[in-house]
Amino acid sequence: MTPLSKARRTGALSATAAVIATALAGWTAHALPAPADTAGQPPSSLTAQKLSWHTCPAPTPAQGTQPAPGRAWQCATLKAPLDYTKPDGDTISLALIRTKATDPDKRIGSLLFNFGGPGASGVSILPTAGNEFQTLNSRYDLVGFDPRGVGASAPVTCLTDKETDAYYAGDSPPDTTTPQDSANAADTYLQRCRHNSGKILAHVDTVSAARDMDLMREVLGDRQLHYFGMSYGTKLGAVYAHLYPTHVGHLVLDAVVDPTKDPLQETLAQTKGFQLALNNYMKDCAAAHGPACPTGHGGTEGNQKLTALLNTLDQHPLPTRDGRKLTAGLAFTGIMSALYSQTTWPTLTTALDEAQHLGHGDTLLALADVYNGRDAQGRYSNINSANTAINCADQKQRYTDTDVHTHLPQFRTASPLFGDAMAWSITSCTGWPVTTTSTSTPHVNAPGSAPILVIGNTGDPATPYQGAQNMAHQLGDGIGINITLTGQGHGGYTSNNTCLKNTVDQYLLNNTTPPPNTTCT
């Protein structure tokens, strides 16, 4: 594991990113047959539980520092089995938040959200991003939740805030002159995770989280699940559809994780995706600023300028106003963070200009802090601890240094800037204290499901476009409905594209399924 093993995160459409980025027709209720998967069903003591909704406090630091959401929002706690193979055993508490439908006479039901990561807190994000979904709130209760291991739901905890500062400031990739330092940092991280969160680590897998969603559906009183999943949330939604196809009402999968790729293949595709986004940024910067652009004319010249900057920072970190240093690792993360949304490209230009010509790293550090879940008081959310834990619970592969060196040429070809760090990130689960029997790729075929919208953005860096096409195919003919957005950034619905937003709204509000292969530009 390297200090930037988190580079494998498929990306959370967080509240910050959302701000930056910015009667049901034809519906007939039917009795539901038994779900496709009946193993591990929770007992009636859990399925019949009554939620106690109350005024929400401000989110905890582990959820991500946001203000209290206000009187329109209510919070509750749901009890779920710790281990679904022992559904009558120990339970954990899952944090939920909701705002009720504004047109109760035309209410369809609850619409659950997952914003990705894995590791993003729905309780913290949904109220902040709520304006993006205001139209949907007319007929749905909007419901966010912290998945198991995340935020306030039996959170995975590894390092202290100070230890996390030091961890993220490390080299990326590990400096070949100090390999033992990188190994020691990884070992410390693993030991802390095992010591602080050992009980939950074996139970934060995506299948268990999907079972939690069906328990939420039942306790919320919905006959079918209506769900909006982004980034990693698309994997969670697709796994749910596989487990409970007849419980699917409306599912929207936006910024899609490719279900056909193993972790190495997924990381290589993501490397290509970030390089594509970087190339697009550099082209846009050159057109807007000419020779003053920090990446020059882009292309080879731009990659060389950025590589030179990171090499300089490796030896001479830049000062910042809060006293921390901008290291090469943090600058790398800041660059990646800015590529998630086209709206942050101007911020990246400012950040690079500061680092190259003004001698300080404040803006690049701020971009890295957003990605790492660090607030202005130096407190971290648990998004990256949860991210590692969930990914490692889902994948059986434990890659070695030999694997990295074998595939390093492919990664370097995919991206001269991101290739090395992304190649080393495949070792993020090596030495993880919990093993898994999960398959290399998730089962997502969902025969008997209602149609599911699958949205791919052609310029998405974190979940490359091909993944949406593969997901639609894997869900099944007539079930996965592929929707293409010709655009930039991670995700589609919050990108302010009117065509795509209207397509999704018509599907969720009026039960209108668009034709397959609909394209929005």
Order of alpha helices (4+ residues) and beta strands (2+ residues): beta-alpha-alpha-beta-beta-beta-beta-beta-alpha-beta-alpha-alpha-alpha-beta-alpha-beta-alpha-alpha-beta-beta-alpha-alpha-alpha-alpha-alpha-alpha-beta-alpha-beta-alpha-beta
